[in-house]
Amino acid sequence: MKVQYRGLLIILLLSGFGCAPSPYERGGHPSGLTRYDVERDYMECEYKARLANEQYFYSQTSPFPFNPGPQNPADHTRALHGLSMMNAMRDTCLSAKGYRLN
């Protein structure tokens, strides 16, 4: 009997810890904004970050910066740098709009 309760307790604890709170419910955005406003701001900042950083990662010719043929470690480094720069630009844009970032 105790083994069944122990299993149930473990399942309840894991399910409780496995549920991440929604950023819209925990107040990670300026008050007075709707979910639509938050998504619009995020997409605007994402667009600006990609546009400003297209020479590092995104371009109009290919979604990847890799050269044809065998992959070069410099290509992977350039892709990682591009992603890191885009994330930093997006986070800076969101911070400027008043969002709290973790």
Summary of the structure (lengths in Angstrom):
residues: 102
radius of gyration: 20.8
end to end distance: 43.3
largest distance: 64.1
contacts: 217
relative contact order: 0.13
helix: 58%
strand: 0%
